[in-house]
Amino acid sequence: MNEIAELDKQGCYSYKKIGTVTIPILLSMLMEQIIGMTDTAFLGRVNEVALGASALGTVYFLAFFVLGTGFSFGAQILIARRNGEKNFRKIGRICYAGGFFLVIFSIILMFAIKYLSPVLLPYMIKSEEICKATIEYLDWRTYGLIFAFAASILRAFYVGIAQTRILTYSSIAMVLSNILLNYALIFGKFGMPEMGIAGAALASSIAEAISLLCYTFYTLKFIDLEKYGFYSVSAVFSPDILKKVFSVSFWMMLQPFISVGVWFFFFIAVERLGERSLAVVNIVRSLSALPFIIIHAFATATNSLVSNLIGERKISQVWRLIRKIMVSAFTMVVPILIFYAVFPKLSMRIYTDNPELILSSTSAVYVMCVASFIQIAAFILFNAVSGTGAIKTIVVIEFINLIIYILFVWLVIIKQRPSPAVAWSSEILYQSFIFLSCLLYLFFGNWRNKKL
């Protein structure tokens, strides 16, 4: 490593190092989000039922998907800590244990989603048409779980060791294949069957498989497998290591599962306002994807770099690192939010050419911009806390916040039946609580003595 390039005079990671880690994460997340954006863009040309069903199907699927990514995120914290400690050979054991668990878990979830969803969703979704289309979407989307979960542990490895270039390559391959397959399978082009919303789901699943192939090839070709303990026979499966990974990852699985479950509840509540309101919220959700992935990229880098710093015993530099990352994130995100606020109608034309739908969405875009502004600081602080190893604290903060969020959805959205803009203001409440809670913990909590 080039210490001059990676560290500043105080021994904290430099802006160059932050950028080196964050930019590939950002590009990979941008590519991955484009999958959802292209689904919305293509299905927006089909009908409002398909558009609304894809939103519900995506969020419902995401509630299960984050169980796997949450597990790998916990593994990432351990990988980063061992990397900071220069204890490289234990990293391979963490990856093997995590990968073994995720493959088995993905198969269980695939069957659970496929056979339980047709029973559960009719009780949740009011519109029979949207419910039927959502189930059709999930029938094909679940096949991508095994590929996505296997790829997530490799992603955790690369983020944890702060070598993130492969994330860009893998995601580019995934998004290009998804766009091509979306066009072919939704509309029946290039000799493919015209599958509509099911085609969007199948395209995403195939794209996940292509992403996994890219990660696997890069790892075998360019990584020193001996250095990281991948050649160790004992590394193939170690119950002790799996227990250690699970002790951290369980909470990282629980937190996003609860969070996305409540997010699905939000969409269910909006669906009861009508198909138009659901379509509006889906467009605004898609529009918020760009600022969100930038924020998420910086937050993911925060998690890894904070854990690495603590592993290197540079605890005094954690706050300096957080401030640097926040400056970088605000610099990138705020101009996008200003553009959305000044040109909301132009921005929404990516997702729909329906003038009535665009007009109905404008005020919700303004609310989304305010929520995203608060989210910059909130999400970076949230991931800084998780990077310290205070995983249970994260879950407690999230649990309390989600109770408040559910009360808002019930009392305001379901009972009062407001406009989509008022409904989206729940995000302002959510992000504000996260920001204040994590800020207080980092100032006054006992995170400096956490051991992993």
N, C-alpha and C positions, 0 to 999 in steps of 0.2 A: 504494500500500500504506500501511496505517496502521502506522508503525514502532513507535509506543508499544504498540499491541496485540500486535505480532508479536515484539518483542524485549524481554528483561528488561534490568536495569541493566548487566549485564556484556556485553550484545550477543549473548547466546544467544537462540534462539527461546523464546518464552514458553510456558507451559502452554496458554494460549489458542490459540496458533498450532499447537501439537502436536495439540490437540483438533480444530481446524478441518480439518487435513489428515487425521487418523486416523479420525475418526468416519464420514465418507462412505466411506472405504476399508473400515472395519469393517462398515458396513451393506451395502455391495455384496458383501463376502465372505460375510456372513451369508446374504444372499439366494441367492448362488451355492451355498453349502453346503446350503441347504434343498433344492436340487434333488436332491442325493445322499441327503439325509435322507428326502425324500418317496419317492424310488425305493425305499429300504430299508423305509420304513413300509408302502407299498403292496404291495411284493413279499413282505414278511413275512407278509401275509395270503393269499399264493398258496400257497407251499410252501418248505421249507428248501432245495431244489435251486435254485429261482429266487433265493433270498436269497444263497446261496453263490456262484452264478454271477455275480450282479450285482457282488459284491465283487471277484471275479477279473477280470471284464470291465472294471470301473471302473479298477482299478489297472493292468491291462495297457494300457488306452487312455491312462491318465494318463502312462505312461512315454513315449508319443509326443507327447502333448499338451504336456508340459513342455518339449519341444524348442522349440516355438513361443513359449511364455510365457517360457522362459529367454532366447531371442533378444530378445524385447521388453523383458525386464528389463535386459539389457545396454544397449539403446537408452535405457531410462529413466534409467540412470546418466549417460549422455552428455547427455540432454535436461536433467536437473537441473543438471549442471555448467555447461552453456551458459546456463541460466536464471540461475544464481548469478552468472555473469560478465556478465549483461545482453546476451549475444550472441544475441538472440532470433531473428534471421533464419535462423540455421543450424539451428534446431529443426525447421522445416518440411522441410528437406532430409533430416534424420535420419529423420523420419516417413515420407517418400516412399520412401527407400531401404529402410527396414525393412519397410514395407508391401508393396513390390514383391517382396522376397525371401520374405516369409511366405506370400503368396498362392500363388506357384509351389511353395514347399516343402509347403504343406498338400495340394495336389493330388497330389504325389508320394507323400506319406505315406498319403493316402486309399487309393490303389491298392495300396500295399505292405501295409497292414493287412488290406484286404479279401481279397487273394489269397494272402498268406503265412500268415495266422493259422490257417486250416483245416489247413495242413500242419504248423505248429509246435506248436500247442496240444495235440494228442493226445499228444505226447511229454512234455508238462509236467504235464498234469492227469490224475490217476489215475482219477477217476470219469468214466465215459462219459457219464452223464446231465448232469453239471455241465459237462463239456467242450462238449457239443452246445449247451447253453443259453448258454454264454459266447460261442460263435461266433455264435449267433443274435443276441445282444445287440450284438456288435461290427459285424455286417452293417449295422445301422441307425445305430449311434452314430458311425461314421466320417464320416458326411455333415456332422456339425457342425463338423469341423475347420476348413474354409475360413472359416466365419463367426467361429469363436472366435479364430483367428489374426489375422484382419483387425481384430477388435475389440480384441485385445490391444495392438496398436501405438497405437491411440487411447487406450486406458487408460494406457499408458506415457507418452503425451503429457500427459495431465491430472495424473497423479501427479508427473511430472517438473517441471511448472510449479507444482505445489502448489495446483491448483484442482480439487478432487476431487468437487464436488457431483454432477456427471453420473453418477458411479459408482453413486450411490444410485438415481437414477431408472432407469437402464438395468437394474440388477439387480432392482429391484422388478417391472418389466415382464417380465423373464425368468422370475422365480420364479412369478409369478401364472399366466403362460401354461403353465409346466411342470406346476404342480399340476393345473390344469384338464385339460391334455392327458394327463397321467399317468392320471388317473381315467377319462378317456374311452377311451384306447387300451389300457390294461392290462385293464380289465374290460368293454370294449365298450359304453360308455354314449353317450348322445346320438347314436345312429345310427352310431357308429364301430365298426370291426371289433374283436373281442376278440383282442388280440395278445400278451397276457402280457408276458414280459420284453422282447420286441421293441418293444412299445408304450412301455415306459419309455425305451428308447434313442431311439426316434423323437421322443418328446416333448422330450427333452433337446436333440436336434439342432435342432428347430424353435425352441426357446427361445433357443438361441445366435444364430439368425438375427434374432430379434426384438431381442435385445440390440444387435447390430451396427446395426440400423436406428435405434435410440435414440441411439447414439453419433454416427452420421452426421448425423442431423437436428440435434442439439444443436451440433455443430461448425459446420455451415453457418449456423445461426441466431444463435449467441451469441459465436463466437470471432472476434477480429480477425485474419483470415487474412493480411492484408498485413503485420502486425506480426511474425508468426512465419514469414514467408517462404513461405507456401503458394501464393502467386500467381506466384512466380518460375518462369520456364520452365526454368531450369537445375536447379530443385529436383525436377522430375518424376522424373528418374532420373540419379544421379551415381555412377559406379563408384567414385570416390575416397571418397565419403561411405559407400557400402555397405561398402567395404573397412575403413574406420575403425570402423563400427558392428560389423562382423563380428569385428574383432580383439578387441573387448570381449565381444561377445555369444557368441562361440564357446564360451568357458569357462563362461558362464552357461547355455548350452544343455547342455554336457557334464555339469556338476555335478548338476542335477536329474534328467537322464536316467539317470545311473548310480545316483543315490539311489532313484528310483522303480523302476528295474529290480531293485535289491536288495530293495525293499519288496515287489515282485511275487514274488521268490524266497521271501520270508517267508511270503506267502499260499500259495504252492505247498507249502511245508513244512508249514504248518498243515493244508492240505487233506488231506495224507497221514495226519493224525491222525484224520480222519473228518469226515463232513458236519456233525455236531453241533459239533465244535471250530471248524470254519470259520464256522458260523453265529454262534457265540459271539464270535469275533474280529471279525466284521463288525458285530455290534451294538455292541461296545466301540469299534470304529473310528468308528462313527457318533456314539456318545455323546461321543467325544473331539473331535468336529468343532467344537462351540461354543467351548470354550477355545482350540482351535487357531486358529480364524479371528480371535479377538480378538488372540492372540499374533501371528499373521501380519499383521494390520492394523497393529499398532504397529511390527512389524519392517519392513514395507514403507515406512511413514512414516520410520523410522530411516534406511533406505537413501537416500531422496530428500532428507531434510533434512540428513544428513551431507554428501552430495554438493553440495548447495546451499551449505552453510556453507564448505566448502573452496573452492568457486568464488568465494565472497565474501571469501576469504583470512582466515577466522575460525577457523583450525585450533585455536587454544587453547580454543575453546568446545565442541569435539566431545565431550569426556568429560562436560562439564556437561549437554549435550543427552542423551547416553546415559543418564545417571542419572535425568534427568527422565522420560524415556520409560519406563524400568524401573519407577519409582514408579507411574506411571499404569497400566502393564500389570498389575503385581501387584495393584493396588487393584481392578481389574475381574475378574481371572481367579480369584484365590484364593477368593472367596465361592462361585463356581460349583463349584470342586473340593470345597469343604467340603460343599456340598449333595449332590453325587454320593456322597461318602464316607458321609454320614449317612443318605441315602435312596437307596441304589443300586437297589433293586427298583422303587421308584416311578419313578425316572429311566428305567429300561429299558422301562417299559410303553409308551413312545412308539413303540417299534420292534417289540415283540412282545407277544402276550397268552398265550404258552405258558409256564406256570409252571415247567416243567422247564428250559426254556431260560434263563429268568430266574435260576433258582437256580444253574445252571452258570456264569453270567456274573458273579456277584457278586464273587468274589475277583479276577477280572481287572479289574474296575472300580477296585478299590483300587490295583492296580499302575499302571493308567493315570493315576490322579490324581497319584501320585508323579512319574511321567515327565513329565506336563504341567507340574508345578510347576518342574522343572528346565528345561524347554523355554522358559519365559518368558525367563529370562536368556540361555539359550543362543542362541535364535533372534534376539534383539535384537542381541547381540554379533556373530553371524554376518553379519547384514545391515549392521551398522556397518562391518565389515571390507570387505564388498563395496562399500559406499558410498564408501570411501576410494579405490577403484580397484584394490585388491589382489586382482584376480580370480584370478590363478594361485594365489595363496596359499589362497584359498577352495577351489579344486579339489584342491590337495594335502591340505588338512585333511580334506576330504570323502572323498578316495580312501583315505587311511589309516584313517579311521573306518569306512568301509564294508568294508574287509578284516577288521577286528575284528568287525564286525557279521555278516558272512558266516560267519566261523569259529564265532561263537556259535550262529547258526541251524543250521549243519551238526552241530556237536558236541552241542548241547543239544536242539534241537527234533527234528531228523531222527534222530539216534542214540538219544537218551534217551526220546523220545516223551512229553514232560511234559504237564501241564495247560495250558489256554489262559493262565492267570495267569502261569505261569513263562515261557511263550513270549513274552508281552507284556513281560516284564522286559527283553527286548532293547532296548526303547525307552529304558529308564533308562540303560543302557550307552551307547547312541548319543548321547543328549542330554548326558550328563556329559562325554564326550570333546569334543563341539562347544564346550561352555562353557569348558572349561579351555584348549583350543587357541586359541580366539579371544581370550580374556582375556590370555593370554601374548603373542599377537601385537600386540594393541593397546597393551600396556605396553612391549614391547621391539622391535617391528618397525619397519621404515623406511617406514611408510605416509604420513608427513607430507610426503614429497617426491615422491609419485606424481603423474604428469602424464597427463591424458586429452585 
